[in-house]
Amino acid sequence: MDSKSDLIDWMLEASEDEINALAEGFTEKERAEWQYDWQVWGRQSQRPPQGDWRIWLVMAGRGFGKTRLGAEWVLRQAEAHPDARIALVGASLHEARTVMVEGESGLLSIGAPWRRPIYESSVRRLVWPNGAQAFLYSAGEPESLRGPQHSHAWCDEIAKWDGTSNRAGATWDNLQMGMRLGDAPRLVATTTPRPVPLVTRILAEGEANGVVLTRGSTFDNAVNLPARFVAAMRRTFGRTLLGRQELHGEMIEELAGALWNRALIERTREAAAPAMTRVVIGVDPPASAQGDACGIVVCGIGDDRIARVLADCSVEQASPERWARAVADAARVWSADRVVAEANQGGEMVSAVLRAAETTLPLRLVHASRGKSARAEPVAALYEAGRVRHAGMFARLEDELCGLMPGGEYQGPGRSPDRADACVWALTELMLGQQAQPRIWFD
């Protein structure tokens, strides 16, 4: 084989026995280096593009290997350029350290151990044995990049950078102005795609301005991910807009003027909820078993007076007995204080079906005098005010929320926003009381 690229091409087609036979012919030094050579083990999509690029934007789904890609690129630059001065910019200093430096795919975990850098936490600096250096920065502190000069940079999860008061844009601009060391400064930006201003701005620059784009999917890296995880992601998010964005790496454009957008929802997301003082389940019953889903959404409120979306227990193409049982089960599991069910479709039948499933259900029937979008507008305002959070990820519900438009038109997936409507009923009960429910039937 004439070059390393020839070797890589051969390995892509070779059997395990052929690769083992090749390795047996290595010297002891070659064998030691072999397992740390990213040019051999990385996928083609994880290797730097050819050509005279200035910015390499990697926009791919979760689990694609973006962190490993970024860290390996930084390692290669550091080992090839002893005078390299590299900026490592994360959404926060904590993420820069725990993900980019100390994480499973971070700079302290990859490459040959005898050539790994030393991390000097007091000055937020990595130093390689050959003298190359990297410095940690937070995208939340744009002024920290005003002045320092760099030859290379790795910016991680740029779609997560704080966009308040154009902080993300200011961080990017200050970094660009300091990219003036060496003959050909280069920057790698890795991110899950979201249509935030900074990402759309970089994409708009295009190849004419030295920007090269690599796209990828979570499933491109399936061989290195647990089979259960891959199966769960396909099952839970496979048909959703959120799955197309977070797993398949597509840029899902926002609907102009929608009551919710993905950036707003992401700002509300938290890993877990505190103890709840009151729990309400919103229910949007289907008109028929063959029609829309039965929206069943659990929301709660705690001592901090902030509402949380806790669970989406909605069921699809369910008989009245089945969706009523799903409501009763959710009420039992979450110890619900109230179940609020829309009674426009079915009236007393809704009450009868739910009572048959659970006679002690704390039920309140509500009659919608306004359209779904009109009811949703004050709830969307609660999100804007930071008074609602999502305790986890609810792909189908969030897709529907982002499809609700002012004035009554729904442009999201499916015929009707059943999950979104159930969520609106629950949050209205928790946060807005009877002001948003002019007509209420007590059962």
MOJOQUI-V402335 format. One record per residue. N is the residue number from 1. PHI is phi in whole degrees, -180 to 180 (* if undefined). OMEGA is omega in degrees with one decimal (999 if undefined). NEAR is the number of other C-alpha atoms within 10 Angstrom. Layout:
N&PHI&OMEGA&NEAR + N&PHI&OMEGA&NEAR
This chain:
1&*&-172.0&8 + 2&-85&-176.2&6 + 3&-153&178.2&7 + 4&-63&179.1&11 + 5&-63&176.3&12 + 6&-64&179.3&10 + 7&-63&-179.5&13 + 8&-62&178.9&18 + 9&-61&179.2&12 + 10&-65&-178.1&14 + 11&-64&-180.0&16 + 12&-64&-178.5&12 + 13&-105&-173.5&10 + 14&-75&175.5&12 + 15&-83&178.5&11 + 16&-61&179.0&10 + 17&-64&179.1&9 + 18&-66&178.6&12 + 19&-67&178.4&14 + 20&-64&178.3&11 + 21&-64&177.3&11 + 22&-63&-177.6&11 + 23&-64&179.9&13 + 24&-64&179.9&10 + 25&-88&-179.2&10 + 26&-76&169.3&12 + 27&-74&-179.5&10 + 28&-60&179.3&10 + 29&-67&179.1&8 + 30&-64&179.7&11 + 31&-66&179.0&13 + 32&-67&-177.8&12 + 33&-78&-172.2&12 + 34&-51&-173.1&16 + 35&-72&-179.0&12 + 36&-106&-175.8&14 + 37&-88&-177.4&15 + 38&-66&177.7&19 + 39&-64&178.0&18 + 40&-90&-169.1&17 + 41&-94&-179.8&14 + 42&-73&175.2&15 + 43&-71&-179.4&15 + 44&-57&-178.7&12 + 45&-71&178.8&15 + 46&-99&179.9&22 + 47&-100&-176.6&15 + 48&-58&178.1&17 + 49&-71&175.8&13 + 50&-78&174.2&7 + 51&99&-174.2&8 + 52&-98&-179.0&11 + 53&-89&178.3&18 + 54&-108&179.7&17 + 55&-129&174.6&21 + 56&-107&179.8&20 + 57&-97&179.1&21 + 58&-107&-175.8&25 + 59&-117&-171.2&28 + 60&-146&-179.0&26 + 61&-70&178.7&26 + 62&-64&-180.0&22 + 63&84&178.9&21 + 64&-64&-174.7&26 + 65&108&-178.1&22 + 66&-67&-179.6&24 + 67&-65&179.3&24 + 68&-63&178.0&23 + 69&-58&-179.0&23 + 70&-64&-179.3&27 + 71&-65&-179.9&25 + 72&-66&177.7&24 + 73&-65&177.8&21 + 74&-61&179.9&23 + 75&-59&-178.6&23 + 76&-63&178.9&14 + 77&-68&-179.1&20 + 78&-65&-178.3&24 + 79&-75&-179.0&17 + 80&-88&-175.1&12 + 81&-131&-179.4&16 + 82&-59&179.7&14 + 83&-95&-177.9&16 + 84&-64&172.9&23 + 85&-127&-166.4&25 + 86&-112&175.0&27 + 87&-94&174.4&26 + 88&-114&-173.4&29 + 89&-114&176.9&29 + 90&-112&178.3&25 + 91&-61&175.8&21 + 92&-149&176.4&18 + 93&-65&178.5&19 + 94&-62&-179.8&13 + 95&-70&177.7&19 + 96&-59&-178.6&24 + 97&-77&-172.6&22 + 98&-75&-179.0&14 + 99&-103&-171.7&19 + 100&-76&-176.4&27 + 101&-106&-171.4&22 + 102&-100&-177.3&15 + 103&-70&-178.0&17 + 104&-58&177.9&14 + 105&-111&-177.3&19 + 106&-79&-171.4&20 + 107&-67&178.6&26 + 108&-86&-176.5&20 + 109&-112&-175.3&17 + 110&-118&178.1&20 + 111&77&-179.5&19 + 112&-63&-176.7&14 + 113&-55&-177.3&10 + 114&-76&177.2&7 + 115&-120&-178.2&13 + 116&-74&-178.2&18 + 117&-78&171.7&24 + 118&-100&178.6&14 + 119&-98&178.1&20 + 120&-101&-171.6&11 + 121&-64&-176.4&10 + 122&-65&179.6&6 + 123&-116&176.7&9 + 124&55&-174.4&15 + 125&-138&171.2&18 + 126&-108&179.0&23 + 127&-128&178.2&17 + 128&-86&-179.9&18 + 129&-56&-178.5&14 + 130&-86&178.1&15 + 131&106&177.7&15 + 132&-63&-176.3&20 + 133&-134&173.8&22 + 134&-134&-174.8&24 + 135&-127&-177.1&20 + 136&-92&178.0&24 + 137&-138&175.0&26 + 138&-105&176.8&24 + 139&-68&176.8&29 + 140&-82&-179.2&20 + 141&-128&-176.0&17 + 142&-57&-175.9&19 + 143&-68&179.3&14 + 144&-67&178.9&15 + 145&-100&175.8&23 + 146&-86&-179.8&16 + 147&123&-179.3&11 + 148&-61&178.4&15 + 149&-112&-178.0&18 + 150&-142&174.8&25 + 151&-102&-179.2&21 + 152&-144&176.7&26 + 153&-154&171.7&26 + 154&-126&178.8&25 + 155&-110&-174.2&25 + 156&-105&177.6&27 + 157&47&-176.4&20 + 158&-65&177.7&26 + 159&-70&178.2&23 + 160&-91&-177.7&21 + 161&-60&-177.1&24 + 162&-66&-179.0&19 + 163&-91&-180.0&19 + 164&-60&179.4&9 + 165&53&179.4&8 + 166&59&-179.0&13 + 167&-64&179.2&17 + 168&-62&179.7&25 + 169&-64&179.4&21 + 170&-66&177.1&20 + 171&-62&-180.0&24 + 172&-61&-178.2&19 + 173&-65&179.7&14 + 174&-65&177.6&18 + 175&-65&-179.0&27 + 176&-59&-178.5&18 + 177&-68&178.5&14 + 178&-96&179.8&18 + 179&-84&-174.7&21 + 180&-136&174.9&16 + 181&-102&178.6&16 + 182&79&-176.3&14 + 183&-81&-174.8&7 + 184&-145&179.3&12 + 185&-58&-178.7&19 + 186&-138&-177.1&23 + 187&-137&173.3&26 + 188&-113&176.1&23 + 189&-120&-179.6&22 + 190&-112&-177.6&23 + 191&-165&163.0&22 + 192&-81&-172.4&28 + 193&-70&169.8&27 + 194&-146&-175.9&23 + 195&-79&176.3&18 + 196&-87&-174.1&19 + 197&-55&-176.5&13 + 198&-65&-178.7&20 + 199&-65&-179.9&21 + 200&-65&178.1&14 + 201&-65&-180.0&12 + 202&-66&178.6&17 + 203&-61&-177.6&13 + 204&-67&179.8&12 + 205&-64&173.4&12 + 206&69&-176.2&13 + 207&-63&-179.9&14 + 208&-60&178.6&9 + 209&-107&173.5&12 + 210&83&179.2&15 + 211&-99&177.3&19 + 212&-114&-175.3&23 + 213&-109&170.6&16 + 214&-119&176.7&15 + 215&-109&178.2&19 + 216&-168&-176.2&23 + 217&-117&171.6&22 + 218&-51&-172.7&21 + 219&-76&172.0&18 + 220&-64&-176.2&18 + 221&-109&-173.6&16 + 222&-58&-177.6&15 + 223&-64&-179.0&9 + 224&-103&-179.1&11 + 225&-115&177.6&14 + 226&-59&-178.4&10 + 227&-59&179.0&11 + 228&-64&178.7&9 + 229&-63&-178.8&11 + 230&-60&-180.0&16 + 231&-64&-179.5&12 + 232&-66&179.1&12 + 233&-65&178.5&15 + 234&-63&-176.2&15 + 235&-69&-172.8&10 + 236&-82&-171.3&13 + 237&-117&-171.0&18 + 238&-57&-175.2&16 + 239&-103&-173.8&13 + 240&-103&172.7&18 + 241&-63&178.3&22 + 242&-63&177.5&22 + 243&-66&177.3&22 + 244&-62&-179.5&18 + 245&-80&-170.6&23 + 246&-79&-178.2&22 + 247&-106&-175.9&25 + 248&-89&174.4&24 + 249&75&177.6&24 + 250&-83&172.7&22 + 251&-88&179.8&20 + 252&-91&-178.0&15 + 253&-71&177.7&12 + 254&-75&172.5&16 + 255&-80&-177.4&15 + 256&-60&176.5&10 + 257&88&-179.7&12 + 258&-62&-178.3&19 + 259&-65&176.6&22 + 260&-120&168.1&26 + 261&-137&-172.9&21 + 262&-69&177.1&19 + 263&-63&177.8&15 + 264&-62&-178.8&15 + 265&-65&179.8&18 + 266&-62&178.9&13 + 267&-67&-178.3&15 + 268&-92&-169.1&19 + 269&-77&174.1&16 + 270&-140&-173.2&13 + 271&-70&-176.5&8 + 272&-151&-179.0&11 + 273&-103&172.9&17 + 274&-73&178.2&12 + 275&-62&-178.8&11 + 276&-97&175.3&18 + 277&-95&177.3&12 + 278&-151&179.9&16 + 279&-126&179.7&25 + 280&-127&175.3&28 + 281&-112&175.3&36 + 282&-94&-177.6&29 + 283&-131&173.4&32 + 284&-117&-174.4&27 + 285&-66&177.3&27 + 286&-80&178.1&25 + 287&-74&179.8&14 + 288&-154&-179.8&15 + 289&-68&-178.4&17 + 290&-95&-173.7&11 + 291&-95&-174.7&13 + 292&-73&177.2&21 + 293&-72&168.8&24 + 294&-94&179.7&29 + 295&-74&178.8&27 + 296&-135&-174.6&30 + 297&-126&-177.9&30 + 298&-100&177.2&26 + 299&-130&179.7&30 + 300&-145&176.7&29 + 301&-138&-177.6&25 + 302&-114&-179.3&15 + 303&-64&179.8&11 + 304&-81&178.4&11 + 305&63&174.2&14 + 306&-107&179.7&16 + 307&-81&176.5&27 + 308&-127&165.6&27 + 309&-82&-170.8&26 + 310&-103&-176.2&24 + 311&-162&171.9&21 + 312&-116&-176.9&23 + 313&-106&-176.2&18 + 314&-60&178.0&24 + 315&-128&-176.6&20 + 316&-115&177.6&15 + 317&47&-176.3&15 + 318&-106&172.9&19 + 319&-68&177.2&15 + 320&-56&-180.0&20 + 321&-65&-177.5&13 + 322&-71&-178.7&17 + 323&-71&176.0&27 + 324&-65&177.8&26 + 325&-66&178.0&18 + 326&-63&176.7&20 + 327&-66&-179.8&28 + 328&-62&179.2&23 + 329&-64&179.3&15 + 330&-64&179.3&21 + 331&-63&179.4&21 + 332&-71&-177.5&13 + 333&-62&-175.5&9 + 334&-97&-179.7&17 + 335&51&-173.2&13 + 336&-67&175.2&20 + 337&-85&-179.0&16 + 338&-154&170.3&19 + 339&-116&-178.9&26 + 340&-107&-176.5&21 + 341&-122&177.3&26 + 342&-72&-174.3&24 + 343&-112&178.8&21 + 344&-60&179.4&16 + 345&-97&174.0&15 + 346&114&176.6&15 + 347&54&-177.1&15 + 348&-64&178.0&14 + 349&-62&178.7&12 + 350&-60&178.6&20 + 351&-62&-177.8&20 + 352&-63&-179.2&14 + 353&-66&-179.7&18 + 354&-68&178.1&24 + 355&-66&177.9&17 + 356&-65&179.0&15 + 357&-75&-179.2&20 + 358&-158&-173.6&17 + 359&-67&-176.2&12 + 360&-96&-178.4&10 + 361&-60&-179.9&19 + 362&-77&-165.3&17 + 363&-95&168.6&19 + 364&-133&176.5&17 + 365&-92&179.4&21 + 366&-126&-180.0&21 + 367&-112&-177.2&16 + 368&-82&176.0&18 + 369&-96&178.5&13 + 370&-127&179.9&13 + 371&-70&-176.6&12 + 372&-59&-177.9&24 + 373&-66&178.7&25 + 374&-63&177.4&15 + 375&-67&-174.6&19 + 376&-79&-172.7&26 + 377&-58&178.4&17 + 378&-66&176.8&18 + 379&-71&175.7&25 + 380&-60&177.5&21 + 381&-65&175.7&14 + 382&-63&176.2&18 + 383&-61&-179.0&19 + 384&-60&-178.7&16 + 385&-82&179.4&9 + 386&77&-176.4&13 + 387&-100&176.2&18 + 388&-133&176.4&25 + 389&-133&176.5&23 + 390&-106&180.0&23 + 391&-87&-177.2&19 + 392&127&-178.6&16 + 393&-121&-176.3&18 + 394&-128&-166.8&16 + 395&-57&-174.3&18 + 396&-69&176.3&22 + 397&-62&-177.9&23 + 398&-67&174.5&21 + 399&-59&-178.3&24 + 400&-70&178.3&23 + 401&-57&-177.9&30 + 402&-75&177.1&25 + 403&-103&179.8&26 + 404&-82&-177.8&29 + 405&-112&174.0&22 + 406&-61&176.4&15 + 407&92&171.7&11 + 408&106&-178.4&14 + 409&-82&177.0&13 + 410&-110&-177.0&20 + 411&-122&179.5&18 + 412&-92&-178.9&20 + 413&-71&179.2&16 + 414&78&-177.7&13 + 415&-81&-172.1&11 + 416&-149&-179.3&19 + 417&-84&-173.5&27 + 418&-64&178.7&25 + 419&-66&179.7&29 + 420&-62&-179.5&29 + 421&-65&176.9&27 + 422&-61&178.2&29 + 423&-63&179.7&29 + 424&-63&178.3&26 + 425&-61&-177.8&31 + 426&-65&-178.0&29 + 427&-71&175.0&29 + 428&-62&177.8&23 + 429&-61&-176.9&22 + 430&-73&-166.5&22 + 431&-111&-172.8&20 + 432&-117&175.6&15 + 433&61&-173.9&11 + 434&-75&179.1&12 + 435&-59&-178.5&10 + 436&-95&-178.2&17 + 437&-131&-174.4&17 + 438&-65&179.8&12 + 439&-127&-176.4&13 + 440&-130&173.4&15 + 441&-106&176.5&12 + 442&-96&-179.3&8 + 443&-103&999&10
